Amino acid sequence: MPNLAEMAERAEQQWPGRVQAWVDRRTSLCELRCPPSEVLPEVVRWLVVELGYRFAGLIVEQEDQEWDLRYLFYSTDGKPGWARLRVRQPLEKPTFPSISSHVHAADWHEREAEDLFGVTFEGHPRLGDFVLHDDLWQEAVAPMRRDFDERAAMAERKPDLDWRPRRIVHDPGAFAMPIGPVYAGVTESAQFLLETVGEDVIRAFPRLFYKYRAVEKIAEGRTVDGCLLLAERFAATTAFAHALAFCQAVETICRVRVPPRAKMLRILVAELERFRHHAGVVQEICESTALSVAASHAAIIEEDLLRLCCDLTEHRYLFGLCIPGGLSRDLRDSDCMDAVEMAGQIMGKLRDLEQGLRYSSSFLDRLEGVGIISLQDAREFGLVGPIARASGFEGDLRQAQPYMGYEDFTFDPALETEGDGFARLRVLIAEAEESVRIMYQASVRLQAGEVSAPVSLRTGRALGWVEAPRGAAFHGVHLGEGGLVQRYRAIMPSFVNWHGFHLATENFAFQDFPIILATLGLSAAENDR
């Protein structure tokens, strides 16, 4: 893989006069600017196929006179390196070429932008009826546009009783079984349309965004502190990770040097959150297979970790701790060491549970060889986190694009190759064990000092990223005059992985569906931002 300067030079040579490139060494970024023409898909293919960059997401911004689209790519060889492909066009021309035929992972990103901004991507096979459901929302509503008045009442629109889901299976006897969107208990709203002509699911179509909260729209004009409250409330189970990604973006814009002590504490708390999240997914897997004793055992483990979070940080879900510049409060060294010791003891309980599950034939029968996602599919859909690594698709931002000092830590991200439910379970448990090891390394590296640095707000754009418990998360922040947030874009791992949800559920029996769903550990709340 060429370095950033070589990339910039090669791009300008390959597309003379059509691609302009520059390198920002401070942020390890190479920006490529090109016209919205056939050149865009060509450059995308060059970045992904020839250079091996991975697609991170799309940021759309409406400026005073132009559309500004920024396609983000990152290297996975452990060397800092980002490519930002930037396309600009007058507001009266909201049409761009689709790149989804070259990078299928961009499919949902383009559909989302079309729904929320009203921009069109030529060549995309299916636009519309995505975030804004056609049977509920008015036509041509683009809530992310500047001229959209969120305070004005919208004309009443009754549900379209004639709406029908898009069908693929039309064989004699075929039918679509709807599951959701309303469930008992605390399950988030999501609908699944399962098409079949018998007992096996031939096609699975997730219909999400029933609780679309327009967080990115609400963030416009907010202060940094006000936007941080939104960032850590996308999903309680991953609050600290998203707060950390947002804060890193702000710190890059404001050129803040986070104190060494704050970095170590951030890593310790982030890994504690990962451990607690994975224990929660294990509990859901046990519950889905009707192993009540194992589910209770896992629930106790998760509760122990929630109490540990509260004892250490004064909040079970770690709210209010991460702020731009560091942490809102210091954690005593002795408390951190005690937390690591307690985490090790809890990890012992999780190992005992894993051993019991490994020798439960009824449990293994429901996970082994079920819900398989191949390596090729994981790569094509750009899946992230434990789901991707269970299919042999490597990629962990803690190593691929290190942040907060992770480059100095020793750990081995779990990797399996089977891609089934049991592989995903093993990855979760192995990652939890690695998190405890990282927590220990962070605790012994603590040094005396401040836990926050002053932040002087300034204008600018930056990207913050973390390896959240569910996978890679990217937070783009644009600060305008007065330090107010002009554009906030959050690319969630659940959004990326829901795109590939159907890969695991199709060609398996109906009764496997809830178990497969549990092994994926997806979040509707994190997705419906």
Secondary structure, 3 states (H helix, E strand, C coil): CCCHHHHHHHHHHHCCCCCEEEEECCCCEEEEECCCCCHHHHHHHHHHHHCCCEEEEEEEEECCCEEEEEEEEECCCCCCCEEEEEEEEECCCCEEECCCCCCHHHHHHHHHHHHHHCCEEECCCCCCCCCCCCCCCCCCCCCCCCCCCCCCCCCCCCCCCCCCCCCCCCCCCCEEEEECCCCCCCCCCCEEEEEECCCECCEEEEECCCCCCCHHHHHCCCCHHHHHHHHCCCCHHHHHHHHHHHHHHHHHHHCCCCCHHHHHHHHHHHHHHHHHHHHHHHHHHHHHCCCHHHHHHHHHHHHHHHHHHHHHHCCCCCCCCEECCEECCCCCHHHHHHHHHHHHHHHHHHHHHHHHHHCCHHHHHHHCCCCCCCHHHHHHCCCCHHHHHHCCCCCCHHHHCCCCCHHHCCCCCCCCCCCCHHHHHHHHHHHHHHHHHHHHHHHHCCCCCCCECCCCCCCEEEEEEEEECCEEEEEEEEECHHHCEEEEEEECHHHHHHHCHHHHHCCCEHHHHHHHHHHHCCCHHHHCC
